[in-house]
C-alpha cells in the first residue's frame, strides 16, 4: 500500500467491539464511506460500496482460477462474540499460549464468522478488503497484550 498507492498513514483497523450487536449498522460497512455491506442473490456478491464490481481470480490452491465476486453473508450471532468483555478476558491472560488461544477463539473468529462468506475461507479470505481491517485489529490486540508487560512479552512465545 505504501509502494503502490503512496500511503503514509498508520495501519488502519476496525474496532470491532464498537459494532458488536449492530454489525449491519457499522460505519465500516457503509456503502458511501466504508467497505460496502452484505451480499445478495444466490452468489451472495456484495451489492454496494466501492468493491461491488471487483472480480477475484484466485482459487483454493492459490493459482489463477474461475472468476468470482467478493461475497458476504453477515452472521450477527457470530459477530456478537467481538464484545469488549471477550477482548478484556483475552488481554487478562498471563501467558502467550493462553492469550493466543483466547484471541483466536473470540475476537479473531468473530470477525471472520461475522462477515462470513469469503471471510470464512482460510485461503481466500484476504480477497475481501475487510480482511485487512480485521487483521489490523487482531495485530492491535496483540500489541495491547504485549504492552501490558513490556519488555518481557515482546519475546514470549516467539518461534
C-alpha positions as CSV (number, residue, x, y, z in Angstrom):
1,X,0.0,0.0,0.0
2,X,2.9,2.3,0.6
3,X,4.8,1.4,-2.6
4,X,1.8,1.2,-4.9
5,X,-0.5,3.9,-3.5
6,X,1.9,6.2,-1.7
7,X,0.0,5.7,1.6
8,X,1.9,7.2,4.5
9,X,-0.5,6.7,7.4
10,X,-0.7,4.1,10.1
11,X,-2.2,0.7,9.6
12,X,-5.9,1.0,9.8
13,X,-8.0,-1.4,11.9
14,X,-11.7,-2.0,12.7
15,X,-12.6,-1.5,16.3
16,X,-15.0,-4.5,16.2
17,X,-16.3,-4.3,19.8
18,X,-17.9,-1.0,19.0
19,X,-20.1,-2.7,16.4
20,X,-20.8,-5.9,18.3
21,X,-24.6,-6.3,18.4
22,X,-25.0,-4.0,15.4
23,X,-22.9,-5.4,12.6
24,X,-25.2,-4.3,9.8
25,X,-25.2,-0.8,11.1
26,X,-21.4,-0.4,11.2
27,X,-19.9,2.7,9.5
28,X,-17.1,0.3,8.3
29,X,-19.7,-1.4,6.1
30,X,-21.3,1.8,4.9
31,X,-21.6,1.9,1.1
32,X,-20.5,5.5,0.8
33,X,-17.8,5.9,3.4
34,X,-16.9,2.2,4.1
35,X,-16.3,-1.1,2.6
36,X,-19.8,-1.9,1.4
37,X,-22.3,-4.2,3.1
38,X,-23.8,-7.6,2.9
39,X,-24.1,-9.9,-0.1
40,X,-27.3,-10.7,-2.0
41,X,-28.7,-13.1,-4.5
42,X,-27.7,-16.7,-4.9
43,X,-23.9,-15.9,-5.1
44,X,-24.1,-13.5,-2.1
45,X,-22.0,-11.0,-4.0
46,X,-21.7,-7.6,-2.2
47,X,-24.4,-5.3,-3.5
48,X,-23.0,-1.9,-2.7
49,X,-19.9,0.0,-1.9
50,X,-16.5,0.6,-3.6
51,X,-15.8,-3.1,-4.2
52,X,-19.2,-4.1,-5.6
53,X,-17.8,-4.9,-9.1
54,X,-14.5,-6.4,-8.1
55,X,-13.7,-9.8,-9.7
56,X,-11.4,-12.2,-8.0
57,X,-9.5,-15.0,-9.8
58,X,-7.5,-16.9,-7.1
59,X,-8.7,-20.4,-6.3
60,X,-8.1,-22.7,-3.2
61,X,-4.6,-23.7,-4.3
62,X,-3.8,-20.0,-4.8
63,X,-3.5,-20.3,-8.5
64,X,-5.5,-18.4,-11.1
65,X,-8.9,-19.9,-11.4
66,X,-12.5,-19.2,-12.1
67,X,-13.8,-15.6,-11.6
68,X,-15.9,-14.8,-8.6
69,X,-17.1,-11.8,-6.6
70,X,-16.4,-10.7,-3.1
71,X,-19.3,-12.4,-1.3
72,X,-20.6,-11.9,2.2
73,X,-23.4,-13.4,4.4
74,X,-23.4,-11.5,7.7
75,X,-23.8,-13.6,10.8
76,X,-24.7,-11.2,13.6
77,X,-24.7,-14.0,16.2
78,X,-21.1,-14.9,15.4
79,X,-20.0,-11.2,15.4
80,X,-21.5,-10.7,18.8
81,X,-18.5,-12.6,20.2
82,X,-16.5,-9.5,19.4
83,X,-17.8,-7.8,22.5
84,X,-15.3,-5.9,24.7
85,X,-15.7,-8.3,27.6
86,X,-14.3,-11.1,25.5
87,X,-11.4,-8.9,24.4
88,X,-10.7,-8.0,28.1
89,X,-10.7,-11.6,29.0
90,X,-8.1,-12.3,26.4
91,X,-5.9,-9.3,27.5
92,X,-6.0,-10.6,31.1
93,X,-4.4,-13.9,30.1
94,X,-0.9,-14.2,31.6
95,X,0.8,-16.4,29.1
96,X,1.3,-16.2,25.3
97,X,-0.4,-19.6,24.7
98,X,-3.4,-18.7,26.8
99,X,-3.7,-15.3,25.1
100,X,-3.3,-16.8,21.7
101,X,-5.9,-19.4,22.3
102,X,-8.3,-16.8,23.6
103,X,-7.7,-14.2,20.8
104,X,-8.2,-17.0,18.2
105,X,-11.3,-18.2,19.9
106,X,-13.3,-15.0,20.3
107,X,-12.0,-11.7,18.6
108,X,-10.4,-13.4,15.6
109,X,-13.1,-15.9,14.8
110,X,-15.9,-13.4,15.4
111,X,-14.6,-11.1,12.7
112,X,-14.3,-13.8,10.1
113,X,-17.5,-15.5,11.1
114,X,-19.5,-12.3,11.4
115,X,-18.7,-11.1,7.9
116,X,-19.0,-14.8,6.8
117,X,-18.9,-15.6,3.1
118,X,-15.4,-15.2,1.6
119,X,-14.1,-14.3,5.1
120,X,-14.6,-17.8,6.4
121,X,-12.5,-19.3,3.7
122,X,-9.0,-19.8,5.1
123,X,-7.2,-19.5,1.8
124,X,-9.3,-16.9,0.1
125,X,-10.4,-14.5,2.9
126,X,-7.7,-11.9,2.0
127,X,-9.7,-11.3,-1.2
128,X,-12.3,-9.4,0.9
129,X,-10.7,-6.0,1.7
130,X,-12.4,-6.0,5.1
131,X,-9.9,-8.8,6.0
132,X,-7.2,-6.3,6.2
133,X,-9.1,-4.1,8.7
134,X,-9.9,-7.2,10.7
135,X,-6.4,-8.4,10.9
136,X,-5.1,-4.9,11.7
137,X,-7.4,-5.1,14.7
138,X,-6.0,-8.5,15.7
139,X,-2.5,-7.1,15.4
140,X,-3.5,-4.3,17.6
141,X,-4.9,-6.7,20.2
142,X,-1.5,-8.5,20.3
143,X,0.2,-5.2,20.9
144,X,-2.3,-4.3,23.6
145,X,-1.5,-7.7,25.3
146,X,2.3,-7.2,24.9
147,X,2.2,-3.6,26.1
148,X,0.8,-4.7,29.5
149,X,4.2,-6.3,30.4
150,X,6.9,-4.8,28.1
151,X,9.6,-5.9,27.6
152,X,9.0,-9.5,28.8
153,X,6.1,-10.2,26.4
154,X,7.9,-8.9,23.3
155,X,9.7,-12.2,23.1
156,X,7.5,-14.6,25.0
157,X,6.2,-17.4,22.8
158,X,8.4,-16.3,19.9
159,X,9.2,-19.1,17.5
